[in-house]
Amino acid sequence: MIIVSNLLSVTVVHGQHGSGVTYSSTHICAPKGSTVDIPCTYTYPPRWNECDVVAASWFREMNGNDPVDLRSDSDYTGRVEYHFYVNGCTLRIKDLRESDSAEYKFTLRTNKPDQSLTGSPGVSLSVTALQVRVTKIDLYAVTAELKCHSSCSPAGQLSYIWFKSGEKIQKETSSVSVSLDTEHSYACALKGHEDSPSPSVSMQVQVTSVTVHQDYTEAVLRCHHSCPPAGDISYIWFKNGKEIQNEEKSSHEDRFYPGDFISCAVRGLEKSVSPSVYALKAPSVSVSPPGGITNGSSVTLKCSSDANREANYTWLKRNQSLPSEEPQLVFTSIQPSDSGEYRCTAENELGKRTSEPVFIDVKYAPQLPSVSVSPSGEIVEGSSVNLTCSSDANPAANYTWYKENEDSPKASGPVFTITESRAEHSGNYYCEAHNGIGRQNSTLFLIVVSVPKTGNKVELGILNWEAGYA
């Protein structure tokens, strides 16, 4: 068992006339997973009768006016022990957790309400997690020195366990030497408390950064890594997965073309290849939801780029710039006027490319039809009459003609022709314009007048029409 004792030899007495509680330290720091002892001694006040003492306990919280005995706290079940001796009591907390960080106090309670003794302020306990720190790197030997660190000292008095990619290795010291290798990670723990390890660390060389000339094709690349070199380091450069020969400097100048990608590594650490830097390919535009787009629906255009460097985006409609600079162009309620050809442009220090066009065609139901009659003058019995209907719609509308109080349609198409009109053709006619999205209709009133047999002057027909919704 790893036991952390008090770190300070400070005597703190709480009480009067030499009575009270004495703590040997005011602050104790311990690593997570270890065991800590917090000792104290006490002296009764002169007027106390030792037989009146009914309880001695440690606590960190109060329940009203009563201290909560740690032994009854579910968070400490199985982890707290009291070790009593003459005028003394030591609190032992095992398997320390970071949540155990708190102030702990010792208290004596008697059978008399006005008699109690509590050492306040108490002892402040700080529990800290272990960390793996890199203390030395040798790029030539391709090794690194790792140390299991705790902010609590003396760390050297503790025994450690080391893990390599989750597997124990035979090292029990606070420091180990490891090979630089991106395939493995390292963690440490206190011996006997392997279930409370430190966070893992990986050893690798990274990361490539790029500066570019203004023509967007010629680039100067510089290979950066997380390990400060002790001297001249040799580098390996890769273009499209193949090593660039005779190029071992930290910088490399090259021309970029769409689809090219370049990466680097430190010689001797070929496994630690940096992320690749890509020259921009032309982005693509996708439409969501796919399929037909109807008036009033929500539509999103997304510009997708293969850039692994942050890119700026612009949108074009019929080659005119739009105010959006986001990779998504969102229409919460798209309108017919939004129909048209759209492109997006992605740009970063490695280039500027524009997508192929995407055409947005917004479908909508027929608008209120317009109806008319020809000829527009008198409708005399026996003459030919054309009734015409038109409506704006996408896709184009189909037309059906009806006469009031008749179930069967009179005609289909935008023009209804009555070749030889008679008086019984008089009445209300309505045209219905419809497509796969919706329908609308308008009404027309037609009067056909008869020719008097007496030879008197012919009465004129009257044409009235009115529009209305279906």
VENLIN-V83090 format. One record per residue. RES is the residue in one small letter. PHI is phi in whole degrees, 0 to 359 (* if undefined). NEAR is the number of other ideal C-beta (glycine too) atoms within 12 Angstrom. Layout:
res;phi;near
RES;PHI;NEAR
RES;PHI;NEAR
This chain:
res;phi;near
m;*;20
i;268;29
i;246;26
v;263;35
s;268;23
n;297;29
l;262;25
l;243;17
s;256;12
v;246;15
t;264;18
v;238;27
v;249;21
h;243;28
g;150;24
q;235;13
h;57;12
g;82;15
s;265;22
g;134;29
v;251;37
t;243;27
y;256;38
s;277;26
s;205;28
t;260;28
h;214;25
i;230;39
c;243;30
a;216;45
p;286;46
k;302;38
g;94;39
s;273;41
t;243;31
v;235;42
d;252;33
i;241;44
p;270;33
c;203;42
t;231;29
y;216;35
t;228;24
y;291;26
p;296;25
p;303;13
r;276;15
w;279;24
n;255;14
e;303;19
c;288;10
d;281;20
v;290;24
v;246;17
a;205;25
a;227;34
s;205;32
w;251;43
f;209;34
r;233;31
e;226;20
m;248;15
n;246;12
g;70;7
n;263;11
d;252;17
p;289;30
v;268;24
d;301;25
l;303;33
r;292;23
s;259;18
d;275;24
s;298;11
d;292;20
y;247;30
t;304;14
g;78;13
r;242;23
v;245;32
e;226;24
y;251;26
h;244;19
f;269;22
y;208;13
v;301;10
n;52;21
g;207;23
c;207;33
t;252;29
l;268;40
r;243;30
i;243;41
k;258;27
d;49;31
l;302;40
r;243;26
e;297;20
s;288;18
d;282;35
s;298;26
a;187;30
e;261;25
y;248;47
k;229;37
f;258;43
t;220;35
l;244;38
r;241;24
t;248;22
n;276;16
k;249;17
p;304;11
d;266;12
q;241;22
s;204;32
l;222;37
t;229;30
g;278;38
s;223;25
p;290;16
g;263;31
v;252;40
s;272;26
l;253;39
s;245;29
v;250;30
t;240;29
a;280;30
l;285;41
q;222;27
v;264;33
r;243;24
v;271;27
t;259;19
k;201;21
i;229;29
d;239;24
l;291;29
y;286;18
a;276;17
v;56;25
t;226;22
a;218;31
e;259;23
l;248;38
k;232;28
c;277;40
h;250;26
s;225;35
s;290;20
c;268;34
s;245;19
p;272;15
a;293;28
g;295;15
q;279;20
l;261;32
s;255;25
y;238;40
i;235;32
w;249;37
f;236;31
k;243;27
s;52;19
g;89;15
e;258;16
k;294;20
i;240;23
q;278;12
k;223;23
e;239;20
t;268;21
s;285;32
s;231;24
v;220;32
s;255;23
v;229;34
s;275;26
l;288;36
d;201;22
t;289;25
e;277;16
h;232;25
s;236;24
y;229;42
a;214;33
c;224;44
a;208;37
l;285;39
k;298;27
g;93;21
h;228;28
e;295;23
d;278;15
s;235;30
p;281;31
s;287;32
p;299;20
s;281;22
v;234;31
s;247;25
m;255;36
q;205;29
v;257;37
q;203;24
v;211;24
t;279;35
s;237;24
v;224;38
t;242;20
v;225;28
h;289;18
q;289;11
d;278;13
y;66;22
t;238;21
e;263;21
a;234;34
v;252;23
l;255;39
r;233;23
c;268;39
h;253;25
h;221;30
s;279;23
c;254;28
p;295;14
p;288;22
a;273;12
g;193;9
d;291;13
i;246;27
s;266;22
y;243;36
i;239;31
w;248;36
f;236;28
k;237;28
n;53;19
g;87;13
k;248;14
e;293;21
i;274;24
q;289;11
n;57;11
e;230;24
e;238;21
k;271;20
s;287;26
s;242;21
h;213;32
e;254;21
d;205;27
r;257;21
f;256;34
y;230;21
p;308;23
g;99;18
d;292;28
f;219;33
i;230;43
s;218;33
c;215;41
a;207;36
v;273;35
r;302;26
g;97;25
l;235;36
e;299;22
k;288;20
s;265;33
v;285;29
s;292;35
p;300;24
s;284;28
v;255;39
y;255;31
a;283;37
l;296;37
k;264;26
a;296;25
p;289;33
s;233;23
v;248;33
s;246;22
v;244;29
s;228;19
p;286;16
p;288;12
g;94;11
g;294;20
i;246;32
t;249;28
n;306;29
g;89;19
s;279;25
s;267;17
v;226;33
t;235;24
l;259;39
k;242;27
c;265;37
s;252;24
s;232;33
d;273;25
a;295;31
n;259;25
r;245;30
e;304;15
a;246;29
n;258;24
y;240;33
t;226;28
w;240;36
l;234;26
k;238;26
r;50;16
n;68;15
q;256;13
s;292;17
l;256;24
p;291;11
s;290;23
e;239;18
e;262;19
p;291;28
q;239;20
l;248;32
v;248;20
f;250;31
t;286;12
s;213;16
i;291;29
q;240;20
p;305;24
s;292;14
d;278;30
s;298;23
g;152;25
e;262;21
y;240;38
r;223;31
c;232;39
t;237;31
a;249;38
e;216;26
n;216;28
e;291;29
l;259;42
g;150;37
k;219;29
r;224;34
t;241;28
s;284;30
e;290;19
p;287;20
v;237;30
f;262;18
i;259;32
d;241;22
v;274;27
k;274;28
y;208;30
a;288;28
p;302;35
q;281;25
l;303;27
p;295;37
s;256;24
v;240;36
s;209;24
v;233;34
s;218;20
p;288;18
s;269;15
g;272;15
e;292;23
i;258;36
v;259;25
e;309;26
g;97;20
s;273;26
s;267;21
v;231;33
n;246;26
l;258;41
t;240;27
c;227;39
s;215;23
s;206;33
d;278;19
a;202;29
n;217;26
p;288;21
a;306;19
a;280;33
n;260;23
y;234;34
t;225;28
w;256;35
y;230;27
k;249;26
e;305;17
n;71;11
e;239;16
d;282;8
s;278;11
p;295;20
k;274;29
a;193;24
s;234;19
g;106;21
p;289;27
v;238;22
f;249;33
t;250;20
i;255;29
t;287;13
e;222;16
s;288;31
r;226;23
a;300;19
e;289;15
h;284;32
s;296;25
g;143;24
n;273;26
y;240;40
y;226;36
c;254;43
e;252;34
a;258;36
h;211;26
n;218;25
g;289;17
i;256;26
g;186;25
r;211;25
q;215;32
n;219;33
s;227;33
t;247;28
l;228;36
f;254;26
l;241;36
i;236;28
v;250;31
v;260;25
s;276;24
v;271;22
p;298;12
k;289;8
t;286;9
g;85;7
n;294;9
k;301;11
v;290;20
e;287;18
l;270;16
g;279;29
i;242;17
l;248;26
n;234;18
w;216;25
e;220;16
a;253;23
g;200;18
y;280;18
a;290;21
